[in-house]
């Protein structure tokens, strides 16, 4: 069933406001972005930016940009070490302060993302969504969202998706303002941040595949 905008804000004003606020934030935060880029280059080397394909609105794939937070360290066989092993102290601070997310403002300007919306996850997770959870792709993914201000990585996948579904079903201007203000508060307090691990349950594909296997084994 095709998603229907909840009201005039979602239908007519959300995208223009996203563009205006992303542009304003980029201008105001330009010194911070430049300094962060220089520090990333010094501490972690080149490239300064990390990019990765993510599913956007209607599951259209786009390239998301972040500041790099990991090294390219490899083992004796030439294979990249695990994420935790490549995540330096500097990279952890970048993630804890959410400074690594600032380049996503360019994704917002391009219309690939919104300031507020369900976070864009990995492309490989798409087959593991429950049918009702795929509605999170009916809207543009966000820099922050309802799930992020209600636990972020400290909650389960099921809880996170419930918050995403709740957001998609009722997008309002005041709701977005509350989420934005709460995001700023949580970022300043560094609350609900688990740096160095993707999620308390592990990656979605591993968590759900393991759950399915456990169920199959239980009914044999």
N, C-alpha and C positions, 0 to 999 in steps of 0.2 A: 504494500500500500504506500503510495507516494506521500511524503511528508508535507503537511500543510502548516504554513507559518501560523504561530499562535496569535499574532496581532500585527498592527501597523509597524511597530518598532522592528520586529524581526523581518517583516516583508520589505520595508522601505528605508529604514534609518540605520540598522545595525551595520551594514557594509560601509556606507559613507562615513559613519562615525569611527569605525575600525581604521579606515584609511587616514582620517584626520588625526586621530590620537596616536597611531603608529608613527606618522610623520613628526608630530610634536615631540613624542618620546625620543625619536632618533636625533632630533635637533638638540634637545635638552641633554641627552645622554651621550652626545658625540664625544666629549672629552673622556668619559668613562670607557666608551667603546674603543677609542684609540689607545688609551693606556693599557686596557686589557689585551688588545691585539699585540702590543709591543711586548708585554710580559709573557704572553703565550709563546711568542716567537723566541724570546730569550730562554724561557724555562723548558719548553717542549719542542722547539724547533719548527720546521715548516712541514706541511702547510699549517697556517694559523686556524683555518676553518675546517670543521668536520661536516661532511654532508652525507645524507642517507635517504634512500627512498622511503616514503611513508604514504599510506592511503589517506586521501583527503575526502572532500565532499563527493558523494556518490561513488566512493572507493576509487576515484581517479588518483593515480599515483603522481606524486610530486616530490621534489628534492628539498628536504628540510636542512637548514643550516644552523650550526651551533659553533661556539668556540671549541677548539680541540681541548680535551682534558686528559688524554692518555698519551703515553709514549708509544714508539714502535718497537719496543723491546721484544726480542725473539729468543727461543731456546736454541740449544746446540744443533737442532735439526733444521733451523731456519723458520720455524713456525712461531706465530705470534703467541706471546704468553697470555694468560687469562686476563680478563678485564681488571680484576682486582690487583693483579700483579703489575699491570701497566698504569694504574691510576696512582699518580704521585700525590704528595701532600698539597702541592699547589693545585692540582686538578680537583682534589677533594674540596678545597676552599672555593674554587670556581663553582662547583656544583652546589655546595652548601649555601652560597650567596645567590645562586641562580644567574650569575653573570654569564655563564656559558650559554644561556638561553637568548641573550640580547640579539644575536643575528636573525632570530626568527621574526623580528620586526620587519625585515625585508620580505619575508614570506607573506606577512599580513598586507604589506603595500601591494604585492603582486596579486592579491586576492586568493591565495592558496590557503590562508589561515585567517582566524579571527582572534581578537584579544581574548575573548571568553568562549569556551567550547570544550568538548571532550578532547583530551590530549591525543595527538596522533601517535599510534603505536606502530610496531613493526609490521611490514607487509606479510611476513610469514605467519602472523597471528590470525589472519582473516579466516582460514578454515576452522578455527577453534572457537569462533563466536557462536553463542546460542542464537537462534533466529531472532529473538526479541532484542538482542544486544546489537544487532547490525544497524539499528536505527541511529546509532551514534555517528554513522557515516552519512546521515541525511542532512547534516549541517557541516559547515566548515569546522575543522579542528581548531582548538584554541591554544594560546600561549599558557593559559591557566584555565581552570574549570571548577565545577562544583565538587568533583571528586578530590581535587587537589587541596581545597580548603576544608575538606572533611576527612583528612587522614593521609592523603597523598600516598606514599609508598608503604605506610604503616597499616593499611587496610588490605583485605583480601581482594582478589580479582572480582568476585561476585559483588562485593560491597561497592567497589569502584564502578562497575558497570551499572549498578542500580542508581548511583548518583548521576551517571551520564544519561541514563534513560529519563530520569526525573528532569534533568536540565533540558533535554531535547523536546520534551513534551510541553514545556512552559518557559519560553524564553521571553524575558521582560527587561526593560531598561533598568528599573530599580534592582532587579535580581543581578544583572551584570555589574552594576555599580557596587553592590554589596560584595560580590565575589572578588572584584578588583581590589577593593579596600582591604578585604580579609587576606588576600594574597600578599599585599604589601606588608600587612601586620605580621603574617607568619614568616615571610622572608626575613624581615628585620629581627624576628625572635629566633630564626633558624629552627622552627618547630616542625614536627612530622617529617623530618628529612633523614632518610637512610642512605647515606652516601657509600657507593662501592658495591651495592647490590641492587638489582633491578626491582625486586619486589619481595615482600616477605614470603610469598609462596613460590618464588622463582619465576622464570619466564612462563608466559601463558601457555605456550605450546607444550612445554614439559609438564607443567602442572595439570593441564586438562588431559593430556595423553596418559599420564600416570593414573589419574582418577578413573579414566575409562578402562584401563587395563585392570585396575583393582576391582572394578565392578564386574568385568567379564570373568575374572578369576573367582569372584565370590559366588557366581551363579553356575559355575561348572559342576 
